[in-house]
Amino acid sequence: MALSNEQYDALMRQYNHKQSRNNQIVSYRTDEVYEAIPALADIDAEASSVSVTSITAILDGKDVSEAAAESKRRLEELKERRESLLLSHGFPVDYLEPPYDCPDCKDTGFINGKRCHCFKQAAINIIYKQSNISNILSKENFDFYDLDVYDENYFEGNSEVSARATAQIALERAKNFVQNFKEKGGNLLLLGQTGCGKTFLSNCIAKALLDEGVSVIYFTAFELFRVFEEQTFKKNADVADIHDQIFDCDLLIIDDLGTEFQNSFTTARLFQCLNERLLRNKSTIISTNLSFEEMRDTYSERITSRVFSNYDVLKLIGEDIRIKKVINN
């Protein structure tokens, strides 16, 4: 799941291209503005001179604080004159600033030596393409969500809510989750038997949030615990980055929880993962075929209680949609 050397190099070339593009834009705009406002070139030259003078004064042994204060005062005056000239000639005050795609890292991909969130998202996007998930999301999204696949005459137990009505409720709540995600975040637990559309619904959410620039990572439970095993027992450098992103991404989707091989290690790592993400206010979606009792018996009451008290539950019922489609076709 980690980036290969070739993918990393390709990603860094993208950042280099962004920086070159920004430099070219600033150069073009500078020529444009200097031609329209000749006085601006004099102001910029004076600002450079003030900075040099301040450094020279410090090197000559003059009072550092006094030189710095005088330099700051003069630069503030020049800045105000500069902004006033730009505005009076119809230019935004930030017209000569690089048009960064990511102002946080200034299109370098790194902040204080650590990968920026934009770099992590770009890496996730590459991984998605590598794993063919992008093709899946092009077909499994809200535009293709079909309530007609759910039987309006199917009921579960003594409930008076049909499979179709249940799906309608889940769909509306999923869309609300997406709509409010950036402001509120949240966690979802998708319950239902095999083939009820839990994975499809989680993919709909993933696609909608990815389109809004939210960092999303999708794992089946088996894949998730494989990463934990590789990182814990083999210290595999190839999974180190993706391991960190499991805890840092905006939304983690764990699909088919309960289908993995279960032991004390998976139970401990699941609790660590879910608890750490709650502490970091990071959102998680879990889909599972397990009932409350089965989750409690499989993973412990501590985990089950943590999930059911911090996650909104969406339930889907009905016959296996995939089998129905095969039969109908």
ChimeraX attribute file (.defattr): number of C-alpha atoms within 10 A of each C-alpha:
attribute: neighborCount
match mode: 1-to-1
recipient: residues
	/A:1	18
	/A:2	17
	/A:3	18
	/A:4	11
	/A:5	9
	/A:6	9
	/A:7	14
	/A:8	14
	/A:9	12
	/A:10	12
	/A:11	18
	/A:12	15
	/A:13	12
	/A:14	15
	/A:15	18
	/A:16	15
	/A:17	13
	/A:18	18
	/A:19	19
	/A:20	12
	/A:21	15
	/A:22	19
	/A:23	15
	/A:24	13
	/A:25	16
	/A:26	17
	/A:27	14
	/A:28	12
	/A:29	16
	/A:30	17
	/A:31	13
	/A:32	11
	/A:33	19
	/A:34	13
	/A:35	12
	/A:36	12
	/A:37	15
	/A:38	11
	/A:39	15
	/A:40	20
	/A:41	16
	/A:42	13
	/A:43	16
	/A:44	15
	/A:45	11
	/A:46	15
	/A:47	19
	/A:48	12
	/A:49	12
	/A:50	18
	/A:51	15
	/A:52	12
	/A:53	14
	/A:54	20
	/A:55	15
	/A:56	13
	/A:57	15
	/A:58	15
	/A:59	11
	/A:60	10
	/A:61	8
	/A:62	12
	/A:63	11
	/A:64	14
	/A:65	10
	/A:66	13
	/A:67	17
	/A:68	16
	/A:69	12
	/A:70	13
	/A:71	18
	/A:72	15
	/A:73	12
	/A:74	15
	/A:75	19
	/A:76	13
	/A:77	11
	/A:78	18
	/A:79	16
	/A:80	12
	/A:81	14
	/A:82	18
	/A:83	16
	/A:84	14
	/A:85	16
	/A:86	20
	/A:87	13
	/A:88	11
	/A:89	11
	/A:90	8
	/A:91	14
	/A:92	13
	/A:93	16
	/A:94	11
	/A:95	16
	/A:96	16
	/A:97	14
	/A:98	19
	/A:99	18
	/A:100	15
	/A:101	14
	/A:102	14
	/A:103	10
	/A:104	14
	/A:105	18
	/A:106	18
	/A:107	23
	/A:108	20
	/A:109	22
	/A:110	16
	/A:111	13
	/A:112	7
	/A:113	7
	/A:114	10
	/A:115	14
	/A:116	19
	/A:117	21
	/A:118	20
	/A:119	20
	/A:120	19
	/A:121	20
	/A:122	16
	/A:123	21
	/A:124	22
	/A:125	18
	/A:126	19
	/A:127	20
	/A:128	19
	/A:129	13
	/A:130	12
	/A:131	12
	/A:132	11
	/A:133	14
	/A:134	16
	/A:135	11
	/A:136	15
	/A:137	18
	/A:138	13
	/A:139	15
	/A:140	20
	/A:141	18
	/A:142	18
	/A:143	9
	/A:144	11
	/A:145	16
	/A:146	11
	/A:147	15
	/A:148	9
	/A:149	19
	/A:150	23
	/A:151	17
	/A:152	16
	/A:153	12
	/A:154	16
	/A:155	17
	/A:156	11
	/A:157	5
	/A:158	6
	/A:159	8
	/A:160	11
	/A:161	15
	/A:162	19
	/A:163	24
	/A:164	22
	/A:165	20
	/A:166	19
	/A:167	29
	/A:168	16
	/A:169	14
	/A:170	19
	/A:171	20
	/A:172	10
	/A:173	16
	/A:174	18
	/A:175	16
	/A:176	11
	/A:177	19
	/A:178	20
	/A:179	15
	/A:180	11
	/A:181	17
	/A:182	13
	/A:183	8
	/A:184	12
	/A:185	16
	/A:186	20
	/A:187	23
	/A:188	22
	/A:189	21
	/A:190	24
	/A:191	22
	/A:192	19
	/A:193	17
	/A:194	19
	/A:195	18
	/A:196	23
	/A:197	25
	/A:198	27
	/A:199	21
	/A:200	19
	/A:201	23
	/A:202	23
	/A:203	23
	/A:204	24
	/A:205	25
	/A:206	25
	/A:207	22
	/A:208	17
	/A:209	20
	/A:210	15
	/A:211	9
	/A:212	11
	/A:213	12
	/A:214	19
	/A:215	23
	/A:216	24
	/A:217	23
	/A:218	20
	/A:219	17
	/A:220	19
	/A:221	22
	/A:222	18
	/A:223	15
	/A:224	21
	/A:225	20
	/A:226	15
	/A:227	19
	/A:228	23
	/A:229	16
	/A:230	16
	/A:231	18
	/A:232	10
	/A:233	8
	/A:234	9
	/A:235	12
	/A:236	13
	/A:237	12
	/A:238	15
	/A:239	18
	/A:240	16
	/A:241	16
	/A:242	23
	/A:243	18
	/A:244	10
	/A:245	20
	/A:246	22
	/A:247	20
	/A:248	21
	/A:249	21
	/A:250	24
	/A:251	27
	/A:252	24
	/A:253	25
	/A:254	22
	/A:255	24
	/A:256	21
	/A:257	18
	/A:258	18
	/A:259	13
	/A:260	15
	/A:261	9
	/A:262	13
	/A:263	10
	/A:264	9
	/A:265	11
	/A:266	20
	/A:267	16
	/A:268	13
	/A:269	15
	/A:270	19
	/A:271	18
	/A:272	14
	/A:273	15
	/A:274	18
	/A:275	17
	/A:276	14
	/A:277	20
	/A:278	18
	/A:279	8
	/A:280	11
	/A:281	15
	/A:282	20
	/A:283	23
	/A:284	23
	/A:285	21
	/A:286	24
	/A:287	26
	/A:288	21
	/A:289	20
	/A:290	19
	/A:291	12
	/A:292	15
	/A:293	11
	/A:294	13
	/A:295	19
	/A:296	15
	/A:297	11
	/A:298	16
	/A:299	19
	/A:300	15
	/A:301	14
	/A:302	10
	/A:303	20
	/A:304	18
	/A:305	14
	/A:306	14
	/A:307	22
	/A:308	14
	/A:309	10
	/A:310	13
	/A:311	18
	/A:312	16
	/A:313	18
	/A:314	19
	/A:315	19
	/A:316	25
	/A:317	25
	/A:318	24
	/A:319	16
	/A:320	15
	/A:321	16
	/A:322	14
	/A:323	11
	/A:324	12
	/A:325	10
	/A:326	8
	/A:327	8
	/A:328	7
	/A:329	6
